[in-house]
Amino acid sequence: MDGPVKKRGARGGKLSKLKNKLPIIVYLLIVIVILSFLSLLIGTTKISASKVFVSTLMPGASNTSSIIWQVRMPRLVLAALSGALLAMAGAMIFGTYGAVIIDNLVVRTFYLIAAVTSAVSIFMIVFGYNLNSLYPWLLGSLAGTTWTNVLLVSIFVLIGVIVYVFYYKDLNALLFGEYTAKTLGVEVKWVRAFLLCVAIMLSAVAVYACGILSIAALILAYFVRFMTGMNHKYLIPVSIMMSASVVILLDIFSRIVFPAEIPIGIMMVVLCGPLYIYAMQRRRVGL
């Protein structure tokens, strides 16, 4: 009798945990839908909400449909995918190295930005390139996104999801410390090295999409754990939805705050910079 009772208890516990996370997931899905519609609505060409709705659901050969599906939709999808990349990369980094990585990540991030920017600038000057072409890559812009860009980034998002499916249990084991993880059969050094390489790859693709300043958004995954707990089974999916929502929202703000579009990389730094400072203070006081 004890066996079936335990099984029912375990199954009930899993269902209870899922129910606890379900409202967060539903709210985030609603937010994504609303933000997506706003993203399709906002642009240099004014299009009514009704036309956006109709053109989104029933694509046609009209000029409105062309603007929606060839200009705004790829931009929207790329913003969401970029958020997903940054969420997975951030969750893998914090999952493998813990909150102690925050201080090092802040310092090394800015050293990396300075080093890469300097190297690229020198290269472009030596070989006679126009430095103006460097700014979109550095500051980030989703303008001019094509479905080819979306397809390329989608491949890496899929890779990240596959890695997450196979390694989220190892990330959970690492939460209990290196010794406990080893006793649970985790090859700690291999897993950390592999997931760090994957996180760097995903971050690089996000930089390709949104500029090098976009790596500031890695911190978002750190804060999602306060909503979901530390279990990566829920942490990473919620992080993906949260980060996708944030990037879409920042892309919307970048188009409406000022007459000229603000680079999305700058928007990410403005939002995430204070989050890094807050996270560093929490770690230093032992929270």
PLY file of the C-alpha trace (Angstrom):
ply
format ascii 1.0
element vertex 287
property float x
property float y
property float z
element edge 286
property int vertex1
property int vertex2
end_header
0.00 0.00 0.00
2.86 2.39 0.75
4.19 2.29 -2.82
0.99 3.50 -4.58
0.41 6.11 -1.88
3.90 7.50 -2.36
3.47 7.53 -6.12
0.16 9.36 -5.81
1.77 11.78 -3.34
4.67 12.48 -5.70
2.31 12.94 -8.63
0.13 15.25 -6.54
3.18 17.26 -5.52
4.20 17.71 -9.16
0.68 18.81 -10.12
0.64 21.25 -7.19
3.95 22.78 -8.29
2.69 23.08 -11.85
-0.50 24.80 -10.64
1.62 27.27 -8.68
3.58 28.18 -11.82
0.56 28.16 -14.14
-0.70 31.69 -13.30
2.77 33.13 -14.03
2.91 31.31 -17.36
-0.62 32.42 -18.31
0.07 36.05 -17.36
3.29 36.09 -19.37
1.54 34.59 -22.41
-1.11 37.30 -22.19
1.60 39.97 -21.89
3.43 38.57 -24.92
0.24 38.59 -27.00
-0.53 42.21 -26.04
3.03 43.40 -26.64
3.17 41.55 -29.95
0.05 43.31 -31.17
1.46 46.69 -30.08
4.72 45.92 -31.85
2.84 45.21 -35.08
0.76 48.35 -34.60
3.62 50.80 -34.07
5.75 52.01 -36.97
6.51 54.90 -39.29
3.48 54.00 -41.41
0.25 54.43 -39.45
-2.01 51.38 -39.65
-5.27 51.04 -37.75
-5.63 48.33 -35.13
-8.38 46.62 -37.11
-6.21 46.42 -40.24
-3.29 45.06 -38.23
-5.56 42.40 -36.76
-7.02 41.39 -40.13
-3.66 41.44 -41.93
-2.05 39.34 -39.21
-4.71 36.65 -39.33
-5.37 36.78 -43.09
-2.21 37.76 -45.00
-2.85 39.07 -48.47
-1.24 41.03 -51.28
-2.14 44.46 -49.91
0.41 47.09 -48.91
-0.70 46.79 -45.28
-0.18 43.05 -45.28
3.26 43.50 -46.83
4.29 45.96 -44.11
3.04 43.64 -41.38
4.58 40.40 -42.69
7.76 41.65 -44.34
8.77 44.50 -42.01
7.14 44.35 -38.58
6.57 40.62 -38.06
10.22 39.60 -38.64
11.29 42.35 -36.24
8.83 41.16 -33.62
9.83 37.51 -33.93
13.54 38.34 -33.82
13.02 40.41 -30.67
11.28 37.47 -28.99
13.93 34.99 -30.14
16.73 37.28 -28.94
15.06 37.40 -25.53
14.88 33.61 -25.52
18.60 33.34 -26.32
19.56 35.74 -23.53
17.26 33.96 -21.08
18.75 30.52 -21.76
22.30 31.86 -21.72
21.72 33.71 -18.46
20.02 30.74 -16.79
22.87 28.43 -17.80
25.53 30.85 -16.51
23.83 31.45 -13.15
22.85 27.79 -12.87
26.40 26.51 -13.32
28.28 29.17 -11.34
25.65 30.64 -9.01
25.23 34.22 -7.86
28.97 34.54 -7.23
29.39 35.04 -10.99
27.54 38.39 -10.87
30.52 40.52 -9.84
32.83 38.85 -12.33
30.17 38.98 -15.04
29.72 42.73 -14.63
33.44 43.47 -14.76
34.24 41.03 -17.56
31.22 42.08 -19.58
32.41 45.66 -19.75
36.01 44.60 -20.37
34.73 42.39 -23.18
32.71 45.23 -24.70
35.70 47.57 -24.52
38.13 45.00 -25.94
35.91 43.83 -28.78
34.89 47.37 -29.72
38.49 48.53 -29.77
39.63 45.54 -31.81
36.84 45.91 -34.37
37.42 49.68 -34.61
41.15 49.21 -35.25
40.43 46.52 -37.83
37.97 48.75 -39.66
40.34 51.73 -39.62
43.29 49.64 -40.91
41.26 48.16 -43.75
39.49 51.41 -44.64
35.96 50.62 -43.52
33.50 53.31 -42.51
33.21 53.38 -38.72
29.56 54.42 -39.03
28.79 50.83 -40.00
30.09 49.74 -36.58
27.43 51.59 -34.58
24.42 49.39 -35.45
26.39 46.29 -34.43
27.60 47.90 -31.20
24.40 49.64 -30.11
21.95 47.20 -31.65
18.98 47.66 -33.92
16.18 45.39 -35.04
15.32 47.66 -37.96
15.64 45.98 -41.33
15.19 42.47 -39.92
14.39 39.85 -42.55
12.99 36.34 -42.32
16.48 35.07 -43.16
17.75 36.65 -39.91
14.83 35.07 -38.06
15.56 31.62 -39.50
19.23 31.81 -38.54
18.50 32.84 -34.97
15.71 30.24 -34.70
18.23 27.45 -35.31
20.26 28.51 -32.29
17.16 28.92 -30.13
16.26 25.33 -31.00
19.78 24.21 -30.06
19.43 26.01 -26.72
16.08 24.36 -26.03
17.48 20.90 -26.81
20.43 21.49 -24.46
18.02 22.70 -21.77
15.84 19.58 -22.08
18.83 17.28 -21.59
20.68 19.28 -18.92
18.12 21.00 -16.68
18.40 18.15 -14.14
22.16 18.64 -14.00
21.61 22.35 -13.37
19.27 21.44 -10.52
21.89 19.10 -9.07
24.51 21.86 -9.16
22.27 23.96 -6.92
23.21 21.65 -4.02
26.93 22.15 -4.52
29.69 20.46 -6.44
30.11 17.52 -4.03
26.39 16.64 -3.98
26.17 17.00 -7.76
29.05 14.51 -8.14
27.34 12.03 -5.85
24.26 12.33 -8.06
26.33 11.34 -11.08
26.95 14.75 -12.61
30.28 15.24 -14.37
30.64 18.70 -12.87
33.67 19.96 -14.80
32.33 18.69 -18.13
28.80 20.02 -17.54
30.04 23.46 -16.46
32.43 23.76 -19.40
29.83 22.55 -21.90
26.99 24.77 -20.64
29.32 27.78 -20.48
30.28 27.20 -24.14
26.60 26.91 -25.07
25.78 30.08 -23.13
28.57 31.97 -24.92
27.30 30.72 -28.28
23.72 31.78 -27.51
24.94 35.18 -26.26
26.97 35.65 -29.46
23.88 35.04 -31.58
21.92 37.53 -29.46
24.72 40.05 -30.07
24.36 39.39 -33.79
20.67 40.21 -33.52
20.63 43.07 -30.99
24.19 44.39 -30.70
26.91 43.72 -28.16
25.24 45.84 -25.47
22.38 43.33 -25.40
24.40 40.96 -23.21
23.44 43.23 -20.31
20.07 41.42 -20.42
21.67 38.18 -19.18
20.80 39.36 -15.66
17.06 38.91 -16.26
17.30 35.15 -15.65
18.75 35.85 -12.21
15.62 37.73 -11.14
13.12 35.29 -12.63
14.11 32.75 -9.98
12.41 34.94 -7.36
9.11 34.21 -9.13
9.60 30.54 -10.01
12.07 29.21 -7.47
15.35 27.54 -8.38
13.99 24.52 -10.26
15.28 24.91 -13.83
12.38 22.85 -15.13
10.26 25.96 -14.61
12.94 28.63 -14.35
14.18 28.46 -17.93
10.75 28.41 -19.68
9.54 31.34 -17.57
12.84 33.15 -18.17
12.36 32.71 -21.91
8.87 34.23 -21.80
9.93 37.02 -19.45
13.00 37.98 -21.48
11.07 37.79 -24.75
8.47 40.15 -23.26
11.15 42.56 -22.06
12.97 42.70 -25.40
9.70 43.24 -27.29
8.73 45.98 -24.84
12.12 47.69 -25.15
11.87 47.52 -28.93
8.49 49.24 -28.72
9.90 51.94 -26.42
12.86 52.44 -28.73
10.42 53.50 -31.46
8.09 55.76 -29.47
10.10 57.51 -26.73
11.89 59.90 -29.11
11.25 60.92 -32.72
14.43 59.09 -33.77
14.65 55.38 -32.95
16.86 54.58 -29.95
19.21 51.58 -30.36
17.77 48.65 -28.46
21.16 47.88 -26.90
21.08 51.21 -25.10
17.57 50.48 -23.86
18.78 47.14 -22.44
21.66 48.79 -20.60
19.34 51.45 -19.15
16.99 48.74 -17.83
19.49 46.09 -16.78
22.28 48.29 -15.40
20.39 49.03 -12.15
19.45 45.34 -11.91
23.13 44.38 -11.87
23.81 46.90 -9.11
20.87 45.58 -7.06
21.96 41.97 -7.57
25.53 42.79 -6.50
24.27 44.46 -3.34
22.05 41.46 -2.51
24.98 39.08 -2.91
27.28 41.19 -0.74
24.80 41.21 2.13
24.27 37.49 1.75
20.74 37.44 0.28
0 1
1 2
2 3
3 4
4 5
5 6
6 7
7 8
8 9
9 10
10 11
11 12
12 13
13 14
14 15
15 16
16 17
17 18
18 19
19 20
20 21
21 22
22 23
23 24
24 25
25 26
26 27
27 28
28 29
29 30
30 31
31 32
32 33
33 34
34 35
35 36
36 37
37 38
38 39
39 40
40 41
41 42
42 43
43 44
44 45
45 46
46 47
47 48
48 49
49 50
50 51
51 52
52 53
53 54
54 55
55 56
56 57
57 58
58 59
59 60
60 61
61 62
62 63
63 64
64 65
65 66
66 67
67 68
68 69
69 70
70 71
71 72
72 73
73 74
74 75
75 76
76 77
77 78
78 79
79 80
80 81
81 82
82 83
83 84
84 85
85 86
86 87
87 88
88 89
89 90
90 91
91 92
92 93
93 94
94 95
95 96
96 97
97 98
98 99
99 100
100 101
101 102
102 103
103 104
104 105
105 106
106 107
107 108
108 109
109 110
110 111
111 112
112 113
113 114
114 115
115 116
116 117
117 118
118 119
119 120
120 121
121 122
122 123
123 124
124 125
125 126
126 127
127 128
128 129
129 130
130 131
131 132
132 133
133 134
134 135
135 136
136 137
137 138
138 139
139 140
140 141
141 142
142 143
143 144
144 145
145 146
146 147
147 148
148 149
149 150
150 151
151 152
152 153
153 154
154 155
155 156
156 157
157 158
158 159
159 160
160 161
161 162
162 163
163 164
164 165
165 166
166 167
167 168
168 169
169 170
170 171
171 172
172 173
173 174
174 175
175 176
176 177
177 178
178 179
179 180
180 181
181 182
182 183
183 184
184 185
185 186
186 187
187 188
188 189
189 190
190 191
191 192
192 193
193 194
194 195
195 196
196 197
197 198
198 199
199 200
200 201
201 202
202 203
203 204
204 205
205 206
206 207
207 208
208 209
209 210
210 211
211 212
212 213
213 214
214 215
215 216
216 217
217 218
218 219
219 220
220 221
221 222
222 223
223 224
224 225
225 226
226 227
227 228
228 229
229 230
230 231
231 232
232 233
233 234
234 235
235 236
236 237
237 238
238 239
239 240
240 241
241 242
242 243
243 244
244 245
245 246
246 247
247 248
248 249
249 250
250 251
251 252
252 253
253 254
254 255
255 256
256 257
257 258
258 259
259 260
260 261
261 262
262 263
263 264
264 265
265 266
266 267
267 268
268 269
269 270
270 271
271 272
272 273
273 274
274 275
275 276
276 277
277 278
278 279
279 280
280 281
281 282
282 283
283 284
284 285
285 286
